[in-house]
Amino acid sequence: MVNSNEDKKITKKKSTKKTVSKKAAPKKVEEVVVEETPETPTQTIQSYVVPIFALREPMEKNIPVADLFYHKYSNSFTLQCSAPQYEAEIEMNIEGDISIEESGGIKMISKAESPVSWITSLIKSREFSGNPFIAGEAQEIYEA
């Protein structure tokens, strides 16, 4: 009896194989998958901001009096004063070129010829060395 059960199982398997083989196999369509990487916009420096303080140390904390912005797109400077009593003096200081002492000599940086190096060098300039204003470090503003 064991043999007869095995024969039946084999015949059933053979018959299923025949029916499957007689049917037309469905055609496989190859799908081409194109992975699209999302375009990440590159962040570029669009502007700079330099905080300007009135020098009060060592007696008091330095007082923030203005922010100086440089916009690369429009090649323009914008001064936003938070203390109007200092506005005229700050405007006089930022209208011209700045001078930096380097290795015994004085280096002049032109605001018209190289505005990016002008604004990033304000922190080292003699004009903003504490008489009565000091400039903070230039902060970069990124936009996509």
Backbone as a chain_set.jsonl record, in Angstrom:
{"seq": "MVNSNEDKKITKKKSTKKTVSKKAAPKKVEEVVVEETPETPTQTIQSYVVPIFALREPMEKNIPVADLFYHKYSNSFTLQCSAPQYEAEIEMNIEGDISIEESGGIKMISKAESPVSWITSLIKSREFSGNPFIAGEAQEIYEA", "coords": {"N": [[0.794, -1.188, 0.0], [1.91, 1.176, 0.597], [3.442, 1.72, -1.589], [1.479, 2.189, -3.509], [0.309, 4.579, -2.662], [2.406, 6.312, -2.975], [2.683, 6.216, -5.734], [0.349, 7.454, -6.549], [0.699, 10.015, -5.592], [2.848, 10.825, -7.108], [1.776, 10.681, -9.673], [-0.145, 12.649, -9.517], [1.434, 14.874, -9.213], [2.759, 14.824, -11.626], [0.656, 15.294, -13.39], [-0.126, 17.875, -12.682], [2.1, 19.241, -13.384], [2.059, 18.928, -16.113], [-0.235, 20.347, -16.829], [0.439, 22.881, -16.128], [2.622, 23.281, -17.75], [1.421, 23.166, -20.219], [-0.102, 25.447, -20.337], [0.254, 28.749, -21.521], [3.049, 30.471, -20.626], [3.05, 33.425, -18.759], [4.242, 36.422, -20.2], [7.094, 37.986, -19.114], [7.509, 41.25, -18.24], [10.061, 43.431, -18.321], [10.787, 45.789, -16.001], [12.143, 48.932, -15.969], [13.734, 50.504, -13.544], [14.223, 53.684, -12.595], [16.076, 55.458, -10.499], [15.4, 58.405, -9.046], [17.26, 60.945, -7.86], [16.676, 63.267, -5.407], [16.974, 66.652, -6.14], [19.142, 68.472, -4.386], [19.345, 71.692, -3.385], [22.212, 73.683, -3.664], [23.751, 75.286, -1.03], [24.586, 78.593, -0.906], [26.603, 81.386, -0.07], [24.853, 84.217, 0.539], [24.747, 86.649, 1.798], [26.324, 88.786, 4.261], [26.632, 89.525, 7.739], [27.589, 91.875, 10.146], [27.962, 92.467, 13.477], [27.986, 95.488, 15.342], [29.454, 97.09, 18.07], [29.332, 99.349, 20.869], [32.112, 100.257, 22.633], [32.487, 99.407, 25.946], [33.676, 97.906, 27.889], [36.26, 97.577, 30.33], [34.452, 98.169, 32.34], [31.625, 97.97, 31.907], [29.301, 95.896, 30.071], [29.773, 95.466, 26.532], [27.874, 97.469, 24.32], [25.435, 96.568, 22.014], [25.056, 98.274, 19.026], [24.534, 98.445, 16.298], [23.899, 96.703, 13.18], [25.629, 95.619, 10.392], [24.979, 94.902, 7.108], [25.913, 93.053, 4.212], [24.939, 92.491, 0.97], [25.356, 90.132, -1.437], [24.062, 89.694, -3.87], [22.866, 92.116, -4.696], [25.022, 93.725, -4.355], [25.292, 95.567, -2.237], [25.357, 97.588, 0.756], [23.825, 97.594, 3.942], [22.84, 99.378, 6.73], [21.698, 98.832, 9.91], [20.669, 100.454, 12.568], [20.451, 100.221, 16.077], [20.746, 101.954, 18.058], [20.172, 105.135, 17.825], [21.708, 107.404, 18.47], [24.322, 106.858, 17.839], [24.44, 106.541, 15.14], [25.309, 108.406, 13.107], [28.098, 108.56, 13.519], [28.872, 105.9, 13.053], [28.132, 105.615, 10.364], [29.967, 107.372, 9.185], [32.338, 105.967, 9.655], [31.988, 103.619, 8.121], [31.859, 104.451, 5.501], [34.201, 104.721, 4.031], [37.384, 103.28, 3.008], [39.053, 100.613, 4.811], [41.679, 100.213, 7.222], [44.293, 97.999, 8.029], [46.605, 96.782, 10.341], [49.472, 95.099, 9.533], [52.206, 93.111, 10.021], [53.992, 95.261, 10.747], [53.361, 97.111, 8.786], [50.792, 99.045, 7.094], [47.837, 97.954, 5.761], [45.548, 98.659, 3.259], [42.101, 98.187, 2.591], [39.813, 98.208, 0.086], [36.472, 99.253, -0.064], [34.921, 99.429, -2.343], [36.271, 97.93, -4.321], [36.752, 95.315, -3.297], [34.372, 94.126, -1.703], [33.616, 91.867, -0.143], [35.963, 90.967, 1.187], [36.38, 93.315, 2.544], [34.211, 93.515, 4.36], [34.552, 91.171, 5.851], [36.934, 91.683, 7.069], [36.525, 93.68, 8.886], [36.61, 93.236, 11.631], [39.302, 93.236, 12.27], [40.109, 95.758, 11.682], [41.467, 99.11, 11.969], [39.689, 101.171, 12.256], [37.53, 100.12, 13.589], [38.493, 99.426, 16.129], [37.945, 100.025, 18.724], [37.536, 102.707, 19.206], [35.113, 104.715, 19.147], [33.983, 102.273, 18.715], [33.579, 98.712, 18.209], [33.893, 95.969, 15.999], [32.122, 92.969, 15.41], [32.653, 89.501, 14.539], [32.315, 88.623, 11.105], [29.352, 87.174, 10.021], [28.153, 84.552, 8.075], [25.423, 84.362, 5.86], [23.457, 81.921, 4.662], [21.64, 80.835, 1.795], [19.351, 78.98, -0.189]], "CA": [[0.0, 0.0, 0.0], [2.778, 2.335, 0.636], [3.839, 1.985, -2.97], [0.363, 2.739, -4.261], [0.156, 5.988, -2.264], [3.502, 7.052, -3.58], [2.398, 6.331, -7.152], [-0.699, 8.45, -6.715], [1.285, 11.341, -5.382], [3.701, 11.104, -8.247], [0.934, 10.961, -10.828], [-0.767, 13.956, -9.342], [2.448, 15.875, -9.48], [3.016, 14.834, -13.056], [-0.462, 15.909, -14.083], [-0.072, 19.312, -12.453], [3.197, 19.784, -14.172], [1.635, 18.966, -17.513], [-1.194, 21.432, -17.04], [1.173, 24.143, -16.028], [3.473, 23.418, -18.919], [0.581, 23.368, -21.393], [-0.55, 26.824, -20.366], [1.285, 29.679, -21.971], [3.628, 31.208, -19.495], [2.888, 34.869, -18.97], [5.494, 37.083, -20.569], [7.579, 38.88, -18.076], [7.898, 42.559, -18.743], [11.121, 43.975, -17.477], [10.567, 47.187, -15.655], [13.369, 49.666, -15.717], [13.518, 51.396, -12.412], [15.18, 54.787, -12.587], [16.035, 56.113, -9.2], [15.613, 59.843, -9.16], [17.783, 61.54, -6.638], [16.113, 64.606, -5.271], [17.981, 67.688, -6.321], [19.303, 69.304, -3.214], [19.952, 72.948, -3.797], [23.456, 73.98, -2.971], [23.655, 76.501, -0.242], [25.653, 79.53, -1.185], [26.588, 82.566, 0.779], [24.133, 85.299, -0.117], [25.017, 87.92, 2.456], [27.101, 88.772, 5.494], [26.193, 90.475, 8.755], [28.612, 92.173, 11.147], [27.434, 93.257, 14.595], [28.857, 96.576, 15.775], [29.228, 97.368, 19.483], [29.992, 100.475, 21.514], [33.048, 99.689, 23.596], [32.248, 99.813, 27.323], [34.433, 97.069, 28.806], [36.028, 96.563, 31.338], [33.487, 98.6, 33.344], [30.296, 97.448, 31.588], [29.269, 95.064, 28.861], [29.696, 96.224, 25.284], [26.487, 97.711, 23.938], [25.2, 96.407, 20.571], [24.469, 99.508, 18.507], [24.125, 98.359, 14.887], [24.259, 95.539, 12.361], [25.976, 96.008, 9.028], [24.72, 93.805, 6.179], [26.371, 93.147, 2.822], [24.177, 91.58, 0.123], [26.146, 89.838, -2.634], [23.235, 89.764, -5.076], [22.707, 93.505, -5.116], [26.294, 94.384, -4.104], [24.966, 96.758, -1.455], [25.494, 97.543, 2.206], [22.687, 98.12, 4.682], [23.14, 99.59, 8.134], [20.51, 98.871, 10.77], [21.086, 100.946, 13.886], [19.526, 100.044, 17.192], [20.984, 103.103, 18.934], [20.271, 106.235, 16.859], [22.694, 108.418, 18.827], [25.613, 106.478, 17.262], [24.286, 106.265, 13.715], [26.138, 109.284, 12.278], [29.496, 108.164, 13.656], [29.07, 104.609, 12.388], [28.074, 105.867, 8.919], [31.249, 107.96, 8.771], [33.367, 104.921, 9.677], [31.805, 102.585, 7.098], [31.807, 105.028, 4.157], [35.464, 104.639, 3.31], [38.189, 102.073, 3.084], [39.527, 100.304, 6.153], [43.119, 99.959, 7.302], [44.646, 96.891, 8.922], [48.041, 96.718, 10.611], [50.038, 93.767, 9.28], [53.668, 92.987, 10.057], [54.67, 96.551, 10.769], [52.83, 98.016, 7.769], [49.348, 99.251, 7.099], [47.203, 97.46, 4.535], [44.248, 99.287, 3.011], [41.155, 97.34, 1.873], [38.818, 99.069, -0.53], [35.08, 98.796, 0.01], [34.382, 99.364, -3.697], [36.942, 96.908, -5.127], [36.577, 93.97, -2.721], [33.466, 94.286, -0.564], [33.575, 90.684, 0.732], [37.112, 91.017, 2.093], [36.2, 94.504, 3.383], [33.305, 93.238, 5.491], [35.104, 90.111, 6.707], [38.108, 92.215, 7.765], [36.156, 94.767, 9.807], [36.984, 92.881, 13.001], [40.728, 93.525, 12.446], [40.418, 97.1, 11.182], [41.796, 100.149, 12.947], [38.51, 102.02, 12.419], [36.649, 99.461, 14.554], [39.346, 98.807, 17.142], [37.566, 100.46, 20.063], [37.501, 104.169, 19.331], [34.528, 104.046, 20.309], [33.231, 101.089, 18.277], [34.277, 97.489, 17.813], [33.08, 95.144, 15.087], [32.144, 91.534, 15.677], [33.072, 88.679, 13.405], [31.328, 88.558, 10.033], [28.598, 85.929, 9.996], [27.668, 84.266, 6.731], [24.017, 84.009, 5.761], [23.298, 80.998, 3.54], [20.325, 80.643, 1.236], [19.351, 78.009, -1.278]], "C": [[0.838, 1.254, 0.0], [3.174, 2.714, -0.785], [2.711, 2.615, -3.762], [0.135, 4.208, -3.91], [1.249, 6.841, -2.895], [3.252, 7.239, -5.057], [1.342, 7.401, -7.404], [-0.132, 9.851, -6.566], [2.138, 11.736, -6.581], [2.855, 11.447, -9.468], [0.259, 12.322, -10.697], [0.239, 15.053, -9.653], [2.725, 15.967, -10.961], [1.885, 15.532, -13.79], [-0.465, 17.423, -13.849], [1.055, 19.94, -13.247], [2.794, 19.894, -15.621], [0.677, 20.126, -17.736], [-0.483, 22.787, -16.977], [2.014, 24.34, -17.271], [2.648, 23.64, -20.184], [0.106, 24.82, -21.484], [0.605, 27.704, -20.82], [1.771, 30.479, -20.769], [3.467, 32.699, -19.753], [4.256, 35.507, -19.253], [5.869, 38.07, -19.473], [8.045, 40.185, -18.725], [8.931, 43.116, -17.776], [10.854, 45.449, -17.248], [11.908, 47.829, -15.355], [13.07, 50.684, -14.626], [14.626, 52.442, -12.428], [15.033, 55.503, -11.256], [16.355, 57.588, -9.397], [16.112, 60.354, -7.819], [17.211, 62.942, -6.538], [17.23, 65.646, -5.372], [18.026, 68.554, -5.065], [19.978, 70.592, -3.653], [21.214, 73.206, -2.99], [23.306, 75.298, -2.241], [24.856, 77.372, -0.532], [25.515, 80.734, -0.264], [25.933, 83.694, -0.008], [24.427, 86.651, 0.51], [25.837, 87.692, 3.716], [26.482, 89.775, 6.453], [27.314, 90.615, 9.78], [27.965, 92.985, 12.256], [28.468, 94.308, 15.017], [28.455, 96.954, 17.204], [29.899, 98.671, 19.884], [30.84, 99.903, 22.632], [32.789, 100.268, 24.984], [33.074, 98.998, 28.319], [35.707, 97.778, 29.206], [34.983, 96.954, 32.37], [32.11, 97.974, 33.138], [30.418, 96.482, 30.421], [29.238, 95.967, 27.64], [28.241, 96.325, 24.851], [26.329, 97.473, 22.437], [24.468, 97.633, 20.037], [23.991, 99.394, 17.071], [24.508, 97.007, 14.302], [24.514, 96.04, 10.95], [25.821, 94.783, 8.134], [25.371, 94.099, 4.842], [25.623, 92.09, 2.038], [24.949, 91.373, -1.179], [25.35, 90.035, -3.913], [23.117, 91.197, -5.595], [23.98, 94.328, -4.924], [26.071, 95.678, -3.313], [25.144, 96.496, 0.029], [24.256, 98.172, 2.832], [23.079, 98.22, 6.146], [21.835, 99.676, 8.905], [20.963, 99.232, 12.177], [20.012, 100.671, 14.914], [19.706, 101.153, 18.225], [21.211, 104.322, 18.032], [21.313, 107.296, 17.213], [24.076, 108.116, 18.244], [25.58, 106.371, 15.735], [25.197, 107.123, 12.839], [27.611, 108.89, 12.34], [29.789, 106.851, 12.938], [29.052, 104.793, 10.874], [29.369, 106.482, 8.41], [32.336, 106.894, 8.706], [33.217, 103.925, 8.535], [31.785, 103.149, 5.678], [33.088, 104.81, 3.371], [36.123, 103.285, 3.402], [38.596, 101.834, 4.533], [41.017, 100.01, 6.094], [43.373, 98.892, 8.355], [46.158, 96.906, 9.096], [48.511, 95.281, 10.433], [51.546, 93.861, 9.214], [54.375, 94.337, 9.918], [54.167, 97.55, 9.744], [51.324, 98.137, 7.888], [48.804, 98.833, 5.737], [45.827, 98.105, 4.417], [43.378, 98.317, 2.213], [40.025, 98.23, 1.38], [37.43, 98.437, -0.456], [34.506, 98.619, -1.392], [34.987, 98.218, -4.504], [36.738, 95.491, -4.604], [35.682, 94.048, -1.486], [33.415, 93.082, 0.374], [34.763, 90.697, 1.692], [37.03, 92.241, 3.004], [35.346, 94.17, 4.602], [33.836, 92.128, 6.398], [36.327, 90.583, 7.486], [37.774, 93.341, 8.73], [36.612, 94.493, 11.233], [38.45, 93.236, 13.288], [41.083, 94.968, 12.104], [40.722, 98.078, 12.309], [40.591, 101.041, 13.212], [37.525, 101.445, 13.444], [37.47, 98.74, 15.622], [39.072, 99.341, 18.534], [37.539, 101.955, 20.258], [36.264, 104.739, 18.688], [33.831, 102.738, 19.944], [34.15, 99.908, 18.022], [33.317, 96.681, 16.935], [33.228, 93.688, 15.503], [32.608, 90.793, 14.433], [31.94, 88.596, 12.368], [30.676, 87.179, 10.029], [28.018, 85.75, 8.613], [26.201, 83.861, 6.792], [23.86, 83.18, 4.494], [21.844, 80.951, 3.101], [20.434, 79.668, 0.082], [19.012, 78.695, -2.583]], "O": [[0.452, 2.276, -0.567], [3.231, 3.894, -1.13], [2.953, 3.484, -4.6], [-0.202, 5.001, -4.789], [1.002, 7.978, -3.299], [3.565, 8.297, -5.603], [1.438, 8.162, -8.367], [-0.46, 10.753, -7.336], [2.123, 12.893, -7.0], [3.166, 12.381, -10.208], [0.12, 13.051, -11.679], [-0.097, 16.049, -10.294], [2.907, 17.059, -11.497], [2.136, 16.292, -14.725], [-0.787, 18.175, -14.769], [0.935, 21.068, -13.724], [3.153, 20.861, -16.293], [0.78, 20.82, -18.748], [-0.813, 23.71, -17.721], [2.108, 25.453, -17.79], [3.141, 24.251, -21.133], [-0.067, 25.354, -22.579], [1.771, 27.431, -20.536], [0.993, 31.07, -20.02], [3.726, 33.172, -20.86], [5.266, 35.174, -18.633], [5.056, 38.861, -18.995], [8.871, 40.189, -19.638], [8.688, 43.247, -16.576], [10.715, 46.236, -18.185], [12.701, 47.308, -14.571], [12.255, 51.592, -14.792], [15.808, 52.123, -12.291], [13.987, 56.075, -10.946], [17.438, 57.956, -9.853], [15.455, 60.205, -6.789], [17.266, 63.71, -7.499], [18.287, 65.511, -4.756], [17.076, 69.264, -4.737], [21.066, 70.568, -4.23], [21.26, 72.97, -1.783], [22.798, 76.283, -2.778], [26.001, 76.936, -0.416], [24.434, 81.038, 0.241], [26.4, 84.075, -1.081], [24.365, 87.68, -0.162], [26.018, 86.562, 4.17], [25.878, 90.76, 6.027], [27.906, 89.631, 10.222], [27.469, 94.083, 12.005], [29.669, 94.04, 15.042], [27.272, 97.115, 17.506], [30.917, 99.054, 19.308], [30.348, 99.155, 23.477], [32.864, 101.482, 25.175], [33.16, 99.372, 29.488], [36.201, 98.567, 28.401], [34.648, 96.129, 33.219], [31.497, 97.499, 34.094], [31.497, 96.282, 29.864], [28.742, 97.091, 27.699], [27.472, 95.375, 25.002], [27.023, 98.115, 21.649], [23.397, 97.991, 20.528], [23.126, 100.163, 16.652], [25.327, 96.274, 14.857], [23.716, 96.79, 10.387], [26.452, 93.752, 8.368], [25.386, 95.242, 4.385], [25.663, 90.912, 2.394], [25.17, 92.32, -1.934], [25.889, 90.486, -4.924], [23.255, 91.447, -6.793], [24.016, 95.502, -5.291], [26.588, 96.737, -3.669], [25.09, 95.359, 0.496], [23.712, 99.152, 2.322], [23.588, 97.263, 6.73], [20.97, 100.494, 8.591], [21.562, 98.42, 12.881], [18.822, 100.86, 14.663], [18.91, 101.275, 19.156], [22.317, 104.522, 17.53], [21.761, 108.023, 16.327], [24.916, 109.011, 18.159], [26.616, 106.13, 15.114], [25.804, 106.599, 11.905], [28.295, 108.888, 11.316], [30.828, 106.706, 12.293], [29.865, 104.194, 10.171], [29.822, 106.148, 7.316], [33.167, 106.914, 7.799], [34.221, 103.43, 8.025], [31.699, 102.372, 4.727], [33.045, 104.723, 2.144], [35.521, 102.292, 3.809], [38.499, 102.727, 5.374], [41.547, 99.611, 5.057], [42.757, 98.881, 9.421], [46.904, 97.027, 8.124], [48.018, 94.366, 11.091], [52.091, 94.627, 8.418], [55.248, 94.512, 9.067], [54.513, 98.729, 9.82], [50.676, 97.436, 8.665], [49.261, 99.308, 4.698], [45.042, 98.095, 5.365], [43.855, 97.693, 1.266], [39.368, 98.915, 2.163], [37.245, 97.255, -0.744], [33.677, 97.733, -1.603], [34.282, 97.592, -5.296], [36.568, 94.561, -5.393], [36.172, 94.038, -0.356], [33.192, 93.254, 1.572], [34.59, 90.461, 2.888], [37.554, 92.214, 4.118], [35.706, 94.497, 5.733], [33.585, 92.152, 7.603], [36.717, 89.947, 8.465], [38.683, 93.906, 9.339], [36.962, 95.421, 11.963], [38.799, 93.508, 14.437], [42.243, 95.36, 12.226], [40.291, 97.896, 13.448], [40.483, 101.614, 14.296], [36.782, 102.187, 14.086], [37.183, 97.596, 15.975], [39.879, 99.137, 19.441], [37.522, 102.422, 21.397], [36.442, 105.278, 17.596], [33.152, 102.152, 20.787], [35.321, 100.063, 17.673], [32.1, 96.716, 17.115], [34.305, 93.237, 15.893], [32.916, 91.4, 13.407], [30.763, 88.51, 12.72], [31.357, 86.154, 10.033], [27.457, 86.684, 8.04], [25.792, 83.107, 7.675], [24.1, 83.667, 3.389], [20.931, 81.019, 3.924], [21.485, 79.547, -0.546], [18.96, 78.046, -3.627]]}, "num_chains": 1, "name": "protein.A"}
